[in-house]
Amino acid sequence: MKAVAAAVPNIPREDWTAHPRFRTQALLLGSHANFRRVSRYLVDQAAREEFVGLHSLFDRWIAAMRSHEAYEERKLYPYLEYRWQVSLEEARTGHGELHARADEVAEAFRSLARPADPTDSTDSSTDNPVLRALQAHDRTLDDHLNVEEEAVIPLLLALDPQEFDRYYRSPLSMLIPADRRAL
């Protein structure tokens, strides 16, 4: 397949569900909806200070998101960038920001396990570092998913069914010539 010099499609979000190929994007959008749902659950549990099992759930959830990100960065983004001659660097940057927020959440969970410092004069009775970190992660996640969806979904919807099927079923090495793939 050759890179196609075509106008980048602009399909507003409010028109996505009426698009004839919207159903082909259910997996991506469903994954994003689930990421948002789990994130809000984590925030709600931390707000209630119900921490039992929360760190483990967070770790498993992050592993699932990292797998999703790997697919996006190794196949989806390179293909769409090649196909539509666009940059999805902002979405990649969002992944990096999410990693930084996840590190902050992990540190906040570790802080729960540390004994209180008797020399610390600050009132920590109302401090909930896990909640603050999860809220920051949730905001970053929502911002990232919005950016990603606005950039990616119109490009995917604009692919004709045969091209989308070829993309879906083929490895990147069959979709983009080796000399055009980023290393």
TORMAR-75001 format. One record per residue (C-alpha): residue number from 1; x, z, y. Coordinates in steps of 0.2 Angstrom, whole numbers, plus 5000, padded with zeros to 4 digits. Each point is the difference from the previous one (the first is absolute). Layout:
<atoms>
<atom><nr>NUM</nr><u>X</u><w>Z</w><v>Y</v></atom>
...
</atoms>
This chain:
<atoms>
<atom><nr>1</nr><u>5000</u><w>5000</w><v>5000</v></atom>
<atom><nr>2</nr><u>5006</u><w>4996</w><v>5017</v></atom>
<atom><nr>3</nr><u>4998</u><w>5011</w><v>5015</v></atom>
<atom><nr>4</nr><u>4985</u><w>4995</w><v>5009</v></atom>
<atom><nr>5</nr><u>5001</u><w>4998</w><v>5019</v></atom>
<atom><nr>6</nr><u>4982</u><w>5005</w><v>5004</v></atom>
<atom><nr>7</nr><u>4991</u><w>5011</w><v>5013</v></atom>
<atom><nr>8</nr><u>5000</u><w>5018</w><v>4994</v></atom>
<atom><nr>9</nr><u>4983</u><w>5004</w><v>4996</v></atom>
<atom><nr>10</nr><u>4990</u><w>5012</w><v>5010</v></atom>
<atom><nr>11</nr><u>4985</u><w>5008</w><v>4991</v></atom>
<atom><nr>12</nr><u>4994</u><w>5015</w><v>5009</v></atom>
<atom><nr>13</nr><u>4997</u><w>5015</w><v>4989</v></atom>
<atom><nr>14</nr><u>4981</u><w>5000</w><v>5003</v></atom>
<atom><nr>15</nr><u>5000</u><w>4983</w><v>4992</v></atom>
<atom><nr>16</nr><u>5009</u><w>5004</w><v>4984</v></atom>
<atom><nr>17</nr><u>4986</u><w>5006</w><v>4989</v></atom>
<atom><nr>18</nr><u>4991</u><w>4984</w><v>5004</v></atom>
<atom><nr>19</nr><u>5015</u><w>4989</w><v>4995</v></atom>
<atom><nr>20</nr><u>4997</u><w>4991</w><v>4983</v></atom>
<atom><nr>21</nr><u>5017</u><w>5006</w><v>4994</v></atom>
<atom><nr>22</nr><u>4998</u><w>5018</w><v>5005</v></atom>
<atom><nr>23</nr><u>4997</u><w>5006</w><v>4982</v></atom>
<atom><nr>24</nr><u>5018</u><w>4994</w><v>4996</v></atom>
<atom><nr>25</nr><u>5007</u><w>5013</w><v>5012</v></atom>
<atom><nr>26</nr><u>4990</u><w>5015</w><v>4992</v></atom>
<atom><nr>27</nr><u>5015</u><w>5007</w><v>4991</v></atom>
<atom><nr>28</nr><u>5011</u><w>5001</w><v>5016</v></atom>
<atom><nr>29</nr><u>4986</u><w>5007</w><v>5011</v></atom>
<atom><nr>30</nr><u>4994</u><w>5011</w><v>4986</v></atom>
<atom><nr>31</nr><u>5018</u><w>5007</w><v>4998</v></atom>
<atom><nr>32</nr><u>5001</u><w>5003</w><v>5019</v></atom>
<atom><nr>33</nr><u>4983</u><w>5009</w><v>4999</v></atom>
<atom><nr>34</nr><u>5006</u><w>5011</w><v>4986</v></atom>
<atom><nr>35</nr><u>5016</u><w>5004</w><v>5010</v></atom>
<atom><nr>36</nr><u>4990</u><w>5005</w><v>5015</v></atom>
<atom><nr>37</nr><u>4988</u><w>5011</w><v>4989</v></atom>
<atom><nr>38</nr><u>5014</u><w>5009</w><v>4991</v></atom>
<atom><nr>39</nr><u>5009</u><w>5003</w><v>5017</v></atom>
<atom><nr>40</nr><u>4984</u><w>5008</w><v>5007</v></atom>
<atom><nr>41</nr><u>4997</u><w>5011</w><v>4985</v></atom>
<atom><nr>42</nr><u>5018</u><w>5006</w><v>5001</v></atom>
<atom><nr>43</nr><u>4997</u><w>5004</w><v>5019</v></atom>
<atom><nr>44</nr><u>4984</u><w>5009</w><v>4996</v></atom>
<atom><nr>45</nr><u>5008</u><w>5010</w><v>4986</v></atom>
<atom><nr>46</nr><u>5014</u><w>5005</w><v>5011</v></atom>
<atom><nr>47</nr><u>4988</u><w>5005</w><v>5014</v></atom>
<atom><nr>48</nr><u>4992</u><w>5012</w><v>4988</v></atom>
<atom><nr>49</nr><u>5017</u><w>5006</w><v>4995</v></atom>
<atom><nr>50</nr><u>4996</u><w>4995</w><v>4982</v></atom>
<atom><nr>51</nr><u>5018</u><w>4996</w><v>4995</v></atom>
<atom><nr>52</nr><u>4999</u><w>5002</w><v>4981</v></atom>
<atom><nr>53</nr><u>5004</u><w>4983</w><v>4992</v></atom>
<atom><nr>54</nr><u>5001</u><w>4992</w><v>5017</v></atom>
<atom><nr>55</nr><u>5018</u><w>4996</w><v>5000</v></atom>
<atom><nr>56</nr><u>4999</u><w>4992</w><v>4983</v></atom>
<atom><nr>57</nr><u>4985</u><w>4989</w><v>5005</v></atom>
<atom><nr>58</nr><u>5010</u><w>4995</w><v>5016</v></atom>
<atom><nr>59</nr><u>5015</u><w>4995</w><v>4989</v></atom>
<atom><nr>60</nr><u>4990</u><w>4990</w><v>4988</v></atom>
<atom><nr>61</nr><u>4990</u><w>4992</w><v>5014</v></atom>
<atom><nr>62</nr><u>5016</u><w>4995</w><v>5009</v></atom>
<atom><nr>63</nr><u>5007</u><w>4992</w><v>4984</v></atom>
<atom><nr>64</nr><u>4985</u><w>4989</w><v>4999</v></atom>
<atom><nr>65</nr><u>5001</u><w>4995</w><v>5018</v></atom>
<atom><nr>66</nr><u>5019</u><w>4996</w><v>4998</v></atom>
<atom><nr>67</nr><u>4996</u><w>4989</w><v>4985</v></atom>
<atom><nr>68</nr><u>4987</u><w>4991</w><v>5012</v></atom>
<atom><nr>69</nr><u>5012</u><w>4998</w><v>5014</v></atom>
<atom><nr>70</nr><u>5013</u><w>4993</w><v>4988</v></atom>
<atom><nr>71</nr><u>4988</u><w>4986</w><v>4995</v></atom>
<atom><nr>72</nr><u>4996</u><w>4997</w><v>5018</v></atom>
<atom><nr>73</nr><u>5018</u><w>4999</w><v>5005</v></atom>
<atom><nr>74</nr><u>5007</u><w>4990</w><v>4985</v></atom>
<atom><nr>75</nr><u>4986</u><w>4988</w><v>4998</v></atom>
<atom><nr>76</nr><u>4985</u><w>5000</w><v>5012</v></atom>
<atom><nr>77</nr><u>5009</u><w>5001</w><v>5017</v></atom>
<atom><nr>78</nr><u>5014</u><w>4987</w><v>4995</v></atom>
<atom><nr>79</nr><u>4987</u><w>4988</w><v>4994</v></atom>
<atom><nr>80</nr><u>4989</u><w>5002</w><v>5015</v></atom>
<atom><nr>81</nr><u>5015</u><w>4999</w><v>5012</v></atom>
<atom><nr>82</nr><u>5006</u><w>4984</w><v>4991</v></atom>
<atom><nr>83</nr><u>4982</u><w>4992</w><v>4999</v></atom>
<atom><nr>84</nr><u>4994</u><w>5004</w><v>5017</v></atom>
<atom><nr>85</nr><u>5017</u><w>5001</w><v>5009</v></atom>
<atom><nr>86</nr><u>4996</u><w>5017</w><v>5007</v></atom>
<atom><nr>87</nr><u>5009</u><w>5017</w><v>5001</v></atom>
<atom><nr>88</nr><u>4993</u><w>5015</w><v>4991</v></atom>
<atom><nr>89</nr><u>5014</u><w>5011</w><v>5006</v></atom>
<atom><nr>90</nr><u>4988</u><w>5012</w><v>5009</v></atom>
<atom><nr>91</nr><u>4992</u><w>5003</w><v>4983</v></atom>
<atom><nr>92</nr><u>5017</u><w>5003</w><v>4992</v></atom>
<atom><nr>93</nr><u>5004</u><w>5012</w><v>5014</v></atom>
<atom><nr>94</nr><u>4984</u><w>5010</w><v>4996</v></atom>
<atom><nr>95</nr><u>5007</u><w>5003</w><v>4983</v></atom>
<atom><nr>96</nr><u>5015</u><w>5007</w><v>5007</v></atom>
<atom><nr>97</nr><u>4990</u><w>5012</w><v>5011</v></atom>
<atom><nr>98</nr><u>4989</u><w>5005</w><v>4986</v></atom>
<atom><nr>99</nr><u>5016</u><w>5005</w><v>4990</v></atom>
<atom><nr>100</nr><u>5006</u><w>5010</w><v>5014</v></atom>
<atom><nr>101</nr><u>4983</u><w>5009</w><v>5001</v></atom>
<atom><nr>102</nr><u>5000</u><w>5003</w><v>4981</v></atom>
<atom><nr>103</nr><u>5017</u><w>5008</w><v>5002</v></atom>
<atom><nr>104</nr><u>4993</u><w>5012</w><v>5013</v></atom>
<atom><nr>105</nr><u>4985</u><w>5004</w><v>4989</v></atom>
<atom><nr>106</nr><u>5012</u><w>5004</w><v>4985</v></atom>
<atom><nr>107</nr><u>5010</u><w>5011</w><v>5012</v></atom>
<atom><nr>108</nr><u>4984</u><w>5009</w><v>5005</v></atom>
<atom><nr>109</nr><u>4996</u><w>5003</w><v>4982</v></atom>
<atom><nr>110</nr><u>5017</u><w>5007</w><v>4997</v></atom>
<atom><nr>111</nr><u>4998</u><w>5012</w><v>5015</v></atom>
<atom><nr>112</nr><u>4985</u><w>5008</w><v>4991</v></atom>
<atom><nr>113</nr><u>5012</u><w>5005</w><v>4986</v></atom>
<atom><nr>114</nr><u>5013</u><w>5008</w><v>5011</v></atom>
<atom><nr>115</nr><u>4998</u><w>5019</w><v>5004</v></atom>
<atom><nr>116</nr><u>4995</u><w>5004</w><v>5018</v></atom>
<atom><nr>117</nr><u>5015</u><w>5004</w><v>5011</v></atom>
<atom><nr>118</nr><u>4997</u><w>5018</w><v>5006</v></atom>
<atom><nr>119</nr><u>5011</u><w>4997</w><v>5016</v></atom>
<atom><nr>120</nr><u>4988</u><w>4986</w><v>5005</v></atom>
<atom><nr>121</nr><u>4990</u><w>5006</w><v>5014</v></atom>
<atom><nr>122</nr><u>4988</u><w>4986</w><v>5001</v></atom>
<atom><nr>123</nr><u>4982</u><w>5003</w><v>4993</v></atom>
<atom><nr>124</nr><u>5000</u><w>4989</w><v>4985</v></atom>
<atom><nr>125</nr><u>4983</u><w>5007</w><v>4994</v></atom>
<atom><nr>126</nr><u>4991</u><w>4985</w><v>5008</v></atom>
<atom><nr>127</nr><u>5013</u><w>4987</w><v>4997</v></atom>
<atom><nr>128</nr><u>4997</u><w>4987</w><v>4986</v></atom>
<atom><nr>129</nr><u>5014</u><w>4988</w><v>4999</v></atom>
<atom><nr>130</nr><u>4993</u><w>4991</w><v>4985</v></atom>
<atom><nr>131</nr><u>4984</u><w>4996</w><v>5010</v></atom>
<atom><nr>132</nr><u>5010</u><w>4994</w><v>5015</v></atom>
<atom><nr>133</nr><u>5011</u><w>4989</w><v>4989</v></atom>
<atom><nr>134</nr><u>4985</u><w>4993</w><v>4990</v></atom>
<atom><nr>135</nr><u>4991</u><w>4997</w><v>5016</v></atom>
<atom><nr>136</nr><u>5015</u><w>4990</w><v>5007</v></atom>
<atom><nr>137</nr><u>5001</u><w>4990</w><v>4984</v></atom>
<atom><nr>138</nr><u>4982</u><w>4997</w><v>5000</v></atom>
<atom><nr>139</nr><u>5000</u><w>4993</w><v>5018</v></atom>
<atom><nr>140</nr><u>5016</u><w>4989</w><v>4996</v></atom>
<atom><nr>141</nr><u>4991</u><w>4994</w><v>4984</v></atom>
<atom><nr>142</nr><u>4984</u><w>4995</w><v>5009</v></atom>
<atom><nr>143</nr><u>5010</u><w>4991</w><v>5014</v></atom>
<atom><nr>144</nr><u>5011</u><w>4991</w><v>4987</v></atom>
<atom><nr>145</nr><u>4985</u><w>4994</w><v>4989</v></atom>
<atom><nr>146</nr><u>4991</u><w>4994</w><v>5015</v></atom>
<atom><nr>147</nr><u>5015</u><w>4990</w><v>5006</v></atom>
<atom><nr>148</nr><u>5003</u><w>4993</w><v>4982</v></atom>
<atom><nr>149</nr><u>4982</u><w>4995</w><v>4997</v></atom>
<atom><nr>150</nr><u>4999</u><w>4991</w><v>5017</v></atom>
<atom><nr>151</nr><u>5015</u><w>4991</w><v>4996</v></atom>
<atom><nr>152</nr><u>4998</u><w>4996</w><v>4982</v></atom>
<atom><nr>153</nr><u>4982</u><w>4998</w><v>4995</v></atom>
<atom><nr>154</nr><u>4996</u><w>4985</w><v>5012</v></atom>
<atom><nr>155</nr><u>5016</u><w>4991</w><v>4992</v></atom>
<atom><nr>156</nr><u>4994</u><w>5004</w><v>4983</v></atom>
<atom><nr>157</nr><u>4982</u><w>4995</w><v>5003</v></atom>
<atom><nr>158</nr><u>5006</u><w>4983</w><v>5008</v></atom>
<atom><nr>159</nr><u>5009</u><w>4995</w><v>4983</v></atom>
<atom><nr>160</nr><u>4989</u><w>4988</w><v>4990</v></atom>
<atom><nr>161</nr><u>4995</u><w>5007</w><v>4983</v></atom>
<atom><nr>162</nr><u>5013</u><w>4989</w><v>4990</v></atom>
<atom><nr>163</nr><u>5014</u><w>5006</w><v>5012</v></atom>
<atom><nr>164</nr><u>4995</u><w>5018</w><v>4998</v></atom>
<atom><nr>165</nr><u>4999</u><w>4999</w><v>4982</v></atom>
<atom><nr>166</nr><u>5017</u><w>4992</w><v>4999</v></atom>
<atom><nr>167</nr><u>5007</u><w>5014</w><v>5011</v></atom>
<atom><nr>168</nr><u>4991</u><w>5013</w><v>4990</v></atom>
<atom><nr>169</nr><u>5006</u><w>4994</w><v>4983</v></atom>
<atom><nr>170</nr><u>5018</u><w>4994</w><v>5004</v></atom>
<atom><nr>171</nr><u>5016</u><w>5009</w><v>5003</v></atom>
<atom><nr>172</nr><u>5007</u><w>4999</w><v>5018</v></atom>
<atom><nr>173</nr><u>5014</u><w>4989</w><v>4993</v></atom>
<atom><nr>174</nr><u>4987</u><w>4986</w><v>4996</v></atom>
<atom><nr>175</nr><u>4992</u><w>5002</w><v>5017</v></atom>
<atom><nr>176</nr><u>5015</u><w>5000</w><v>5012</v></atom>
<atom><nr>177</nr><u>5016</u><w>4990</w><v>4997</v></atom>
<atom><nr>178</nr><u>5015</u><w>5011</w><v>4997</v></atom>
<atom><nr>179</nr><u>5009</u><w>4995</w><v>5016</v></atom>
<atom><nr>180</nr><u>4985</u><w>5005</w><v>5010</v></atom>
<atom><nr>181</nr><u>4997</u><w>5017</w><v>4993</v></atom>
<atom><nr>182</nr><u>5007</u><w>5015</w><v>5009</v></atom>
<atom><nr>183</nr><u>5013</u><w>5010</w><v>4990</v></atom>
</atoms>
